[in-house]
Amino acid sequence: MQQQQRPTNSRNQITLRGSTKIIVEFFEYCINSLLFQRGLYAPEYFKMTKKYGLNMLVTNDPEVKSHMREILKQVEAWLMACKVEKLILAIKSKETMTVLERWQFDIHNTKDLSSNFSATTTTSTDPFSRPLAGQESISTTATSSLSSPSKPKPEKTEKEIQTEIQAILRQITASVSFLPMLDEKCTWTILCQTEKDAEVPATWSDADPHLVHNAEQVKLRSFSTNLHKIDALVAYRLNDDL
């Protein structure tokens, strides 16, 4: 990879492709961490690696790795086209398909002055989950401000971005302390909310938003590149007998 150095400024400009790579890589390690932390697979299906200055656990199961690779490849394409608004990891009861946890990551284009858009939620078709029928449509209108422009923020360095990612991954790991135990067999699915005109492969299907009934929500940390900001929150189901 070629990189131009500017001696008068140690902060290198992050391109759309570079920002996309950072976000997709974050999703890869974040999803792997959640699959381990929430006990979706036994510990022997994971191996330890070093990333973001942390010891991270990633799956060593070929089928899961292949499935995740296909998901993230499509997420990368939507990010490059500025067509994705949210990525959601839904954890469901394998027996009843009830959504027990919903990890939502909102994707904001911080330098995109987009106009009106409508969005649909799609889910990957995979052997680990069953896509549900339905479609969520969202419309929003961007408003402009007539106030005087503020002084632009300095470009972030990759080190600063990785420090923010490290903080959110630490928080996700710590979340096990307050989340209810998943004491039944569970499955998982990935959903993406995209703009309505986004190209959707046949392996993805329209889906409902997989909301959690009787949910408690916790807002998590965020991180940003110079082009994107990722906000995170988790919604989890409270015990019915509480």
BAFI-3210 file (N, C-alpha, C; in Angstrom, 3 decimals, decimal comma, padded with zeros to 6 digits):
// residues 242
n [1|2|3|4|5|6|7|8|9|10|11|12|13|14|15|16|17|18|19|20|21|22|23|24|25|26|27|28|29|30|31|32|33|34|35|36|37|38|39|40|41|42|43|44|45|46|47|48|49|50|51|52|53|54|55|56|57|58|59|60|61|62|63|64|65|66|67|68|69|70|71|72|73|74|75|76|77|78|79|80|81|82|83|84|85|86|87|88|89|90|91|92|93|94|95|96|97|98|99|100|101|102|103|104|105|106|107|108|109|110|111|112|113|114|115|116|117|118|119|120|121|122|123|124|125|126|127|128|129|130|131|132|133|134|135|136|137|138|139|140|141|142|143|144|145|146|147|148|149|150|151|152|153|154|155|156|157|158|159|160|161|162|163|164|165|166|167|168|169|170|171|172|173|174|175|176|177|178|179|180|181|182|183|184|185|186|187|188|189|190|191|192|193|194|195|196|197|198|199|200|201|202|203|204|205|206|207|208|209|210|211|212|213|214|215|216|217|218|219|220|221|222|223|224|225|226|227|228|229|230|231|232|233|234|235|236|237|238|239|240|241|242]
n.u [000,846|000,625|001,619|001,442|003,650|003,490|005,597|004,975|002,726|001,618|-000,662|-002,410|-004,599|-007,624|-009,091|-012,226|-012,198|-010,247|-011,481|-013,714|-012,490|-011,498|-013,900|-015,198|-013,351|-013,513|-016,180|-015,847|-014,134|-015,651|-018,117|-017,162|-016,195|-018,602|-019,964|-018,412|-018,401|-021,115|-021,629|-022,393|-021,081|-019,011|-016,020|-013,834|-014,118|-012,856|-009,988|-007,161|-006,058|-004,052|-005,157|-005,814|-004,357|-005,337|-006,200|-007,895|-010,639|-011,301|-013,317|-012,519|-013,854|-014,486|-016,892|-018,383|-016,568|-016,479|-019,112|-019,300|-017,409|-018,610|-020,805|-019,537|-018,195|-020,262|-021,253|-019,072|-019,204|-021,621|-020,943|-018,929|-020,485|-022,002|-024,501|-025,510|-027,022|-027,326|-025,978|-026,888|-026,717|-028,542|-029,539|-031,106|-033,581|-033,139|-035,139|-037,683|-037,319|-037,442|-036,342|-033,634|-031,455|-030,217|-027,862|-026,985|-025,548|-025,137|-024,484|-022,996|-022,512|-020,236|-019,349|-021,158|-023,550|-026,386|-029,559|-033,139|-033,991|-035,016|-035,271|-034,489|-034,645|-032,522|-031,691|-029,119|-029,144|-028,671|-027,140|-027,323|-029,409|-032,901|-034,434|-036,878|-040,122|-041,133|-040,739|-038,976|-039,499|-038,062|-038,174|-036,523|-035,619|-033,085|-031,877|-030,734|-028,348|-028,184|-026,307|-023,081|-020,219|-018,421|-015,110|-013,131|-012,567|-009,456|-007,810|-008,204|-005,826|-004,827|-004,065|-005,442|-008,054|-008,006|-007,646|-010,139|-011,717|-010,681|-011,636|-014,444|-014,618|-013,619|-015,696|-017,818|-016,960|-017,052|-019,766|-020,950|-021,282|-023,669|-025,636|-028,400|-028,109|-027,754|-029,517|-030,366|-030,354|-029,092|-029,335|-028,057|-028,255|-027,427|-028,367|-028,877|-029,598|-030,423|-030,277|-033,118|-032,606|-030,415|-028,323|-029,199|-028,054|-029,127|-028,801|-029,492|-032,354|-035,495|-036,427|-037,933|-037,372|-036,354|-036,873|-036,569|-038,700|-040,153|-037,866|-034,677|-032,451|-029,065|-026,846|-023,853|-020,303|-018,941|-017,227|-015,188|-014,130|-012,528|-014,522|-016,714|-019,011|-019,595|-022,172|-023,207|-025,439|-027,052|-029,839|-031,698|-033,560|-035,680|-036,185|-039,196|-040,414|-039,715]
n.v [-001,190|002,130|005,159|008,545|010,783|013,689|016,067|018,360|017,795|015,386|013,906|011,733|011,836|010,093|007,998|007,192|004,463|003,649|004,320|002,679|000,163|000,190|000,197|-002,174|-004,058|-003,584|-004,459|-007,170|-008,131|-007,343|-008,745|-011,378|-011,283|-010,919|-013,288|-015,087|-014,027|-014,125|-016,769|-018,234|-020,153|-022,931|-022,573|-023,861|-023,377|-021,084|-018,973|-017,236|-013,934|-011,022|-007,723|-004,288|-003,711|-005,491|-008,725|-010,683|-012,824|-014,971|-016,770|-020,139|-021,839|-023,181|-022,953|-020,939|-018,832|-018,520|-017,795|-015,384|-013,910|-013,565|-011,983|-009,616|-008,822|-007,911|-005,866|-004,161|-003,394|-001,960|000,097|001,423|002,423|004,157|003,321|002,063|002,118|001,028|-001,665|-004,713|-007,096|-009,773|-011,824|-014,847|-017,046|-020,430|-022,286|-020,943|-018,726|-016,216|-012,897|-012,174|-010,559|-007,517|-006,068|-003,039|-001,045|002,088|003,747|006,580|008,911|011,216|013,258|013,566|015,170|014,302|013,960|013,455|010,128|006,701|003,675|000,164|-002,855|-005,569|-009,031|-011,450|-014,518|-017,539|-020,561|-020,434|-019,001|-018,065|-016,281|-013,718|-012,825|-009,662|-006,066|-003,162|000,221|003,392|006,850|009,921|013,357|015,498|018,431|021,727|024,031|027,491|028,763|030,191|028,569|026,198|025,907|023,561|020,244|018,773|016,256|012,871|010,565|007,192|005,870|007,235|006,589|003,801|003,690|004,566|002,499|000,386|001,085|000,769|-001,959|-003,002|-002,212|-003,705|-006,280|-006,009|-005,813|-008,206|-008,442|-007,184|-008,071|-010,335|-013,881|-016,139|-018,740|-020,758|-022,594|-020,759|-018,838|-016,763|-013,778|-011,509|-008,244|-005,593|-002,219|-000,559|001,948|002,442|002,173|000,598|-001,990|-005,294|-008,469|-011,800|-013,546|-012,205|-011,107|-009,346|-008,156|-008,078|-005,611|-007,031|-006,476|-006,267|-007,651|-006,170|-004,659|-003,614|-000,950|-000,112|002,389|002,391|003,085|005,184|005,430|007,142|007,775|009,913|010,124|008,552|007,816|005,654|004,649|002,843|000,500|-001,688|-003,756|-005,650|-008,477|-008,288|-010,380|-012,216|-012,682|-010,658]
n.w [000,000|-000,944|000,564|001,121|002,633|004,592|005,596|007,072|008,458|010,583|010,485|008,547|005,782|005,838|003,539|001,829|001,247|003,081|005,523|005,360|005,458|008,090|009,561|008,725|009,615|012,357|012,802|012,232|014,327|016,487|016,214|016,376|019,021|020,434|019,800|021,186|023,861|024,519|024,480|022,187|020,794|021,703|023,744|022,515|019,851|019,210|018,741|020,095|019,353|018,690|018,698|018,243|020,495|022,308|023,654|021,551|020,750|018,117|015,794|014,882|013,328|010,198|008,700|009,976|009,753|006,953|006,414|007,841|006,490|003,982|004,710|005,667|003,401|001,777|003,399|003,278|000,570|000,558|002,318|000,873|-001,149|000,234|001,272|003,506|006,687|009,241|011,186|012,556|015,085|015,924|018,535|019,072|020,504|019,898|019,894|020,030|018,430|019,449|019,897|021,873|022,446|021,050|019,229|018,144|015,644|014,611|011,623|010,579|008,001|008,199|006,607|004,613|002,807|002,483|000,784|000,980|001,995|001,823|003,663|003,929|005,816|005,756|005,909|006,250|004,489|005,950|007,341|010,089|011,029|010,702|008,259|008,642|007,433|006,074|006,151|006,956|006,692|006,494|006,568|006,182|006,523|005,573|007,098|006,556|007,920|008,617|009,996|010,730|009,385|011,342|012,710|011,042|012,305|013,317|011,354|012,265|013,606|012,780|015,061|017,083|016,368|016,707|019,445|020,347|019,336|020,807|023,343|023,072|022,533|024,905|026,576|025,565|026,237|029,025|029,360|029,863|032,543|033,265|031,546|031,072|031,660|028,955|028,984|027,332|024,216|021,534|018,481|015,822|013,835|011,207|010,441|008,117|007,743|004,941|002,322|000,219|-002,505|-002,642|-003,906|-003,489|-002,788|-003,809|-001,732|000,502|002,347|002,732|005,961|009,248|011,875|014,043|016,833|020,423|022,769|025,649|026,486|027,790|027,360|026,657|026,066|024,291|023,948|021,328|018,150|015,767|012,416|010,060|008,262|008,912|011,601|014,287|016,252|019,107|020,644|022,987|023,231|025,451|026,617|029,370|032,200|032,281|034,688|036,370]
ca.u [000,000|001,393|001,133|002,217|003,981|003,611|006,436|004,418|001,525|001,758|-001,972|-002,679|-006,014|-008,222|-009,997|-013,440|-011,795|-009,556|-012,482|-014,519|-011,682|-011,460|-015,209|-015,434|-012,459|-014,128|-017,330|-015,351|-013,669|-016,757|-019,048|-016,473|-016,172|-019,950|-020,281|-017,724|-018,843|-022,497|-021,699|-023,081|-020,316|-018,129|-014,703|-012,872|-014,329|-012,214|-008,561|-006,798|-005,173|-003,810|-005,677|-006,137|-003,691|-006,130|-006,303|-009,215|-010,983|-011,971|-013,720|-011,678|-014,747|-014,459|-018,218|-018,727|-015,654|-016,901|-020,378|-019,018|-016,656|-019,580|-021,574|-018,714|-017,897|-021,390|-021,254|-018,028|-019,716|-022,622|-020,232|-018,255|-021,516|-022,749|-025,873|-025,889|-027,273|-027,202|-025,693|-027,512|-026,544|-029,670|-029,385|-032,467|-033,801|-033,168|-036,402|-038,850|-036,897|-037,644|-035,119|-033,232|-030,524|-030,092|-026,711|-027,197|-024,455|-025,579|-023,386|-023,241|-021,535|-020,048|-019,062|-022,095|-024,742|-027,365|-030,933|-034,095|-033,764|-035,828|-034,381|-035,067|-033,817|-032,332|-030,945|-028,398|-029,683|-027,537|-027,530|-027,359|-030,596|-034,002|-034,909|-038,291|-040,751|-041,443|-039,817|-039,051|-039,199|-037,812|-037,923|-036,018|-035,269|-031,936|-032,101|-029,489|-028,213|-027,732|-025,331|-021,744|-019,492|-017,468|-013,748|-013,043|-011,776|-008,258|-007,938|-007,800|-004,826|-005,290|-003,845|-006,561|-009,231|-007,857|-007,860|-011,583|-012,225|-010,272|-012,525|-015,767|-014,489|-013,519|-017,033|-018,613|-016,526|-017,542|-021,228|-021,390|-021,590|-025,036|-026,595|-028,928|-027,492|-028,498|-029,541|-030,981|-029,625|-029,400|-028,797|-027,805|-028,382|-026,963|-029,262|-028,377|-030,565|-029,818|-031,156|-034,030|-032,079|-029,193|-028,361|-029,245|-027,858|-030,189|-028,551|-030,069|-033,796|-036,139|-036,657|-038,413|-036,211|-035,901|-036,892|-036,630|-039,898|-039,885|-036,415|-033,873|-031,429|-027,870|-026,041|-022,436|-019,400|-018,899|-015,928|-015,340|-013,003|-012,767|-015,643|-017,833|-019,139|-020,337|-022,808|-023,593|-026,273|-027,550|-031,159|-031,798|-034,867|-035,783|-036,876|-040,644|-040,902|-039,269]
ca.v [000,000|003,368|006,187|009,778|011,425|015,136|016,418|019,462|017,346|013,957|013,263|011,363|011,866|008,776|007,973|006,394|003,054|003,415|004,366|001,462|-000,953|000,280|-000,164|-003,609|-004,789|-003,476|-005,351|-008,554|-008,475|-007,125|-009,871|-012,533|-011,110|-011,147|-014,716|-015,761|-013,521|-014,528|-018,225|-018,810|-021,351|-023,383|-021,918|-024,510|-022,894|-019,784|-018,873|-015,899|-013,143|-009,681|-006,665|-003,054|-003,770|-006,366|-010,132|-010,891|-014,193|-015,066|-018,148|-020,957|-022,747|-022,782|-022,578|-019,634|-017,855|-018,303|-017,066|-014,021|-013,259|-013,165|-010,862|-008,415|-008,417|-007,119|-004,638|-003,311|-002,828|-000,940|001,237|002,141|003,110|005,006|002,831|001,326|003,006|000,292|-003,097|-005,245|-008,504|-010,224|-013,145|-015,362|-018,392|-021,396|-023,021|-020,099|-017,638|-014,941|-012,090|-011,979|-009,421|-006,819|-005,178|-002,135|-000,132|003,106|004,201|007,936|009,495|012,530|014,286|013,330|016,012|013,567|014,457|012,490|008,736|005,704|002,562|-001,139|-003,723|-006,868|-009,976|-012,451|-015,863|-018,340|-021,787|-020,233|-018,248|-018,175|-014,934|-013,507|-012,009|-008,307|-005,033|-001,918|001,372|004,582|008,040|011,035|014,514|016,233|019,870|022,485|025,098|028,739|029,358|030,300|027,306|026,105|025,567|022,112|019,503|018,174|014,862|011,893|009,574|005,810|005,516|007,785|005,786|002,486|003,867|004,615|001,139|-000,398|001,417|000,182|-003,412|-003,266|-002,050|-004,868|-007,391|-005,759|-005,848|-009,515|-008,311|-006,747|-008,725|-011,607|-015,078|-016,829|-020,102|-021,663|-022,624|-019,553|-018,649|-015,346|-013,315|-010,146|-007,425|-004,290|-001,256|000,093|002,803|001,638|001,914|-000,202|-003,296|-006,340|-009,794|-012,781|-014,240|-011,380|-010,979|-008,346|-008,683|-007,126|-005,053|-007,898|-005,743|-007,080|-007,390|-005,856|-004,486|-002,601|-000,516|000,524|003,024|002,087|004,086|005,334|005,794|007,795|008,066|011,252|010,057|007,826|007,683|004,465|004,669|001,478|000,260|-003,050|-003,938|-007,028|-008,814|-008,468|-011,608|-012,016|-012,819|-009,521]
ca.w [000,000|-001,036|001,471|000,973|003,893|004,524|006,738|007,853|009,152|010,866|010,377|007,169|005,452|005,658|002,398|002,004|001,301|004,345|006,586|005,213|005,946|009,552|010,097|008,474|010,526|013,681|012,850|012,263|015,666|017,421|016,101|016,956|020,472|020,951|019,688|022,287|025,159|024,788|024,524|021,030|020,454|022,781|023,708|021,621|018,484|019,092|018,985|020,550|018,515|019,212|017,842|018,971|021,789|023,172|023,301|020,962|020,385|016,818|015,525|014,012|012,618|008,783|008,201|010,540|009,147|005,576|006,466|008,283|005,413|002,969|005,261|005,737|002,022|001,314|004,202|002,711|-000,683|000,899|002,903|-000,206|-001,924|001,185|001,206|004,709|007,828|010,503|011,223|013,766|015,430|016,740|019,151|019,217|021,027|018,798|019,942|019,772|017,551|020,128|019,961|023,268|022,468|019,766|019,231|017,017|015,321|013,664|010,775|010,093|007,086|008,817|005,596|003,520|002,864|001,689|000,782|001,513|001,649|002,518|003,970|004,208|006,630|005,135|006,718|005,471|004,509|006,393|008,048|011,525|011,401|009,768|007,966|008,853|006,418|006,523|005,715|007,710|005,863|007,276|005,776|006,953|005,724|006,076|007,165|006,482|008,898|008,041|010,887|010,158|009,502|012,440|012,320|010,845|013,272|012,723|010,932|013,268|013,229|012,954|016,456|017,847|016,037|017,329|020,880|020,539|019,098|021,973|024,459|022,874|022,660|026,343|027,147|025,155|027,088|030,379|029,396|030,366|033,970|033,519|030,656|031,574|031,099|027,908|029,511|026,361|022,960|020,758|017,146|015,568|012,461|010,948|009,635|007,717|007,227|003,783|001,549|-000,590|-003,836|-002,555|-004,568|-002,467|-003,380|-003,585|-000,466|001,568|002,185|003,578|007,308|010,245|012,585|015,130|018,089|021,640|023,575|027,061|026,417|028,454|026,414|027,189|025,024|024,426|023,407|019,879|017,601|014,475|011,538|009,529|007,325|009,503|013,046|014,674|017,566|019,460|021,814|023,116|023,827|025,921|027,163|030,819|032,573|032,362|036,055|037,161]
c.u [000,881|000,786|002,031|002,423|004,121|004,383|005,865|003,207|001,606|000,446|-002,265|-004,179|-006,514|-009,241|-011,242|-013,093|-011,097|-010,516|-013,345|-013,769|-011,643|-012,774|-015,488|-014,579|-012,993|-015,306|-016,895|-014,948|-014,780|-017,732|-018,420|-016,477|-017,533|-020,341|-019,617|-018,299|-020,244|-022,701|-022,433|-022,395|-019,399|-016,750|-013,719|-013,048|-013,675|-010,719|-008,243|-005,841|-005,045|-004,315|-006,080|-005,460|-004,413|-005,974|-007,728|-009,408|-011,766|-012,262|-012,703|-012,512|-014,849|-015,814|-018,630|-017,855|-016,093|-018,180|-020,140|-018,279|-017,614|-020,415|-020,764|-018,300|-019,020|-021,516|-020,228|-018,506|-020,732|-021,969|-019,553|-019,252|-022,342|-024,222|-026,334|-025,971|-027,075|-026,718|-026,177|-027,161|-027,676|-029,400|-030,772|-032,470|-033,902|-034,500|-037,586|-038,584|-037,211|-036,322|-034,813|-032,296|-030,415|-028,980|-026,783|-026,030|-024,936|-024,374|-023,743|-022,123|-021,323|-019,723|-019,970|-023,319|-025,806|-028,736|-031,845|-033,704|-034,785|-034,987|-035,155|-034,092|-033,746|-031,513|-030,258|-029,103|-028,545|-028,005|-027,666|-028,605|-031,670|-034,540|-036,410|-038,846|-041,007|-040,385|-040,035|-038,658|-039,073|-037,554|-037,440|-035,647|-034,098|-032,251|-030,764|-029,503|-027,667|-026,690|-023,956|-020,982|-018,487|-016,100|-013,627|-012,141|-010,540|-008,494|-007,450|-006,704|-005,409|-005,107|-004,983|-007,838|-009,167|-008,032|-009,354|-012,201|-011,878|-011,228|-013,900|-015,709|-014,331|-014,898|-017,930|-018,254|-017,079|-019,053|-021,775|-021,824|-023,026|-026,074|-027,109|-028,210|-028,386|-028,492|-030,304|-030,159|-030,072|-028,783|-028,630|-027,993|-027,882|-027,977|-028,557|-029,536|-029,873|-030,800|-031,936|-033,471|-030,782|-029,380|-028,232|-029,086|-028,993|-030,017|-029,026|-031,559|-034,337|-036,485|-037,284|-037,212|-035,706|-035,794|-037,033|-037,869|-039,500|-038,392|-035,893|-032,760|-030,268|-027,073|-024,569|-021,596|-019,505|-017,453|-016,155|-014,008|-013,217|-013,967|-016,879|-017,820|-020,014|-020,855|-023,334|-024,534|-026,707|-028,918|-031,266|-033,121|-034,795|-036,530|-038,352|-041,159|-040,439|-040,348]
c.v [001,240|004,411|007,406|010,423|012,930|015,606|017,524|019,038|015,846|013,205|012,997|011,339|010,457|008,850|007,161|004,918|002,728|003,401|003,108|000,251|-000,982|-000,212|-001,651|-004,460|-004,743|-004,435|-006,816|-008,952|-008,311|-008,295|-011,127|-012,465|-011,404|-012,624|-015,508|-015,338|-014,001|-016,033|-018,871|-020,082|-021,683|-022,737|-022,548|-024,094|-021,531|-019,906|-017,423|-015,231|-011,748|-008,650|-005,482|-003,012|-004,648|-007,811|-010,396|-012,359|-014,182|-016,532|-018,859|-021,981|-022,314|-022,304|-021,200|-018,550|-017,512|-017,475|-015,602|-013,238|-012,753|-011,979|-009,575|-007,919|-007,542|-005,810|-003,654|-002,635|-001,729|000,295|002,077|002,926|004,066|004,628|002,105|002,291|002,316|-001,125|-003,609|-006,723|-008,877|-011,640|-013,648|-016,743|-019,358|-022,125|-022,162|-018,985|-016,264|-014,182|-011,774|-010,787|-008,828|-005,793|-004,329|-001,170|000,821|003,677|005,560|008,353|010,941|013,625|014,144|014,204|015,390|014,217|013,375|011,075|007,873|004,466|001,280|-001,937|-005,087|-007,747|-010,970|-013,782|-016,820|-019,570|-021,605|-019,487|-018,439|-016,778|-014,842|-012,619|-010,616|-007,320|-003,785|-000,783|002,604|005,735|009,150|012,161|015,231|017,721|020,577|023,589|026,337|029,429|029,366|029,004|027,328|025,702|024,054|021,441|018,910|016,711|013,938|010,995|008,186|005,362|006,024|006,984|004,434|002,562|003,901|003,230|000,235|-000,170|000,766|-001,342|-003,821|-003,187|-003,227|-006,086|-007,241|-005,883|-007,173|-009,418|-007,870|-007,395|-010,022|-012,790|-015,656|-018,313|-021,068|-021,617|-021,462|-019,611|-017,146|-015,028|-011,877|-009,445|-006,124|-003,432|-000,459|001,075|001,955|001,299|001,118|-001,532|-004,382|-007,705|-010,753|-013,524|-013,442|-011,236|-009,883|-008,970|-007,618|-006,656|-005,882|-007,138|-006,700|-006,681|-007,141|-005,596|-003,398|-002,246|000,156|001,091|002,777|003,231|004,157|005,538|006,408|007,841|009,501|011,296|009,389|007,941|006,473|004,642|003,273|001,466|-001,193|-003,006|-005,403|-007,242|-008,986|-009,747|-011,329|-012,038|-011,679|-008,459]
c.w [000,000|-000,106|001,378|002,330|003,680|005,749|007,605|008,660|009,339|010,735|008,901|006,924|005,191|004,531|002,730|002,100|002,616|005,518|006,564|005,762|007,477|010,150|009,913|009,402|011,954|013,803|012,950|013,683|016,699|017,401|016,697|018,477|021,076|020,880|020,805|023,631|025,516|024,651|023,371|020,546|021,626|022,640|022,734|020,157|018,252|019,325|019,358|019,568|019,113|018,217|018,710|020,352|022,787|022,734|022,836|020,609|019,079|016,529|014,630|013,251|011,153|008,263|008,704|009,922|007,724|005,530|006,845|007,201|004,326|003,437|005,180|004,353|001,477|002,092|003,659|001,428|-000,410|001,514|001,818|-001,055|-001,066|001,204|002,468|005,883|009,175|010,237|012,570|013,907|016,371|017,241|019,533|019,855|019,849|018,734|019,509|018,772|018,138|020,202|021,418|023,437|021,075|019,887|017,969|016,870|014,227|012,928|010,189|009,146|007,513|007,827|004,385|003,711|001,980|001,781|001,324|001,115|002,360|002,652|004,180|005,046|005,973|006,059|005,820|005,592|004,834|007,152|009,538|011,974|010,337|009,496|008,139|007,762|006,970|006,075|006,547|006,792|006,738|006,326|006,674|006,018|006,359|006,052|007,162|007,510|008,219|008,917|010,240|010,374|010,638|011,906|012,180|011,875|012,588|012,373|012,048|012,727|013,439|014,404|017,340|017,611|016,729|018,840|021,195|020,345|020,280|023,142|024,288|022,985|024,126|026,992|026,791|025,998|028,503|030,493|029,909|031,829|034,233|032,597|031,269|030,930|030,011|028,260|028,619|025,082|022,083|019,366|016,923|014,104|012,378|010,049|009,281|007,243|006,143|003,167|000,557|-001,960|-003,814|-003,279|-003,507|-003,140|-003,023|-002,268|000,743|001,291|003,091|004,924|008,182|011,066|013,752|016,461|019,268|022,436|025,033|027,275|027,345|027,476|027,138|026,021|025,318|023,858|021,887|019,442|016,234|013,737|011,080|008,595|007,910|011,022|013,333|016,104|017,861|020,659|021,816|023,781|024,230|026,622|028,661|031,113|032,789|033,805|036,941|037,209]
res [m|q|q|q|q|r|p|t|n|s|r|n|q|i|t|l|r|g|s|t|k|i|i|v|e|f|f|e|y|c|i|n|s|l|l|f|q|r|g|l|y|a|p|e|y|f|k|m|t|k|k|y|g|l|n|m|l|v|t|n|d|p|e|v|k|s|h|m|r|e|i|l|k|q|v|e|a|w|l|m|a|c|k|v|e|k|l|i|l|a|i|k|s|k|e|t|m|t|v|l|e|r|w|q|f|d|i|h|n|t|k|d|l|s|s|n|f|s|a|t|t|t|t|s|t|d|p|f|s|r|p|l|a|g|q|e|s|i|s|t|t|a|t|s|s|l|s|s|p|s|k|p|k|p|e|k|t|e|k|e|i|q|t|e|i|q|a|i|l|r|q|i|t|a|s|v|s|f|l|p|m|l|d|e|k|c|t|w|t|i|l|c|q|t|e|k|d|a|e|v|p|a|t|w|s|d|a|d|p|h|l|v|h|n|a|e|q|v|k|l|r|s|f|s|t|n|l|h|k|i|d|a|l|v|a|y|r|l|n|d|d|l]
***
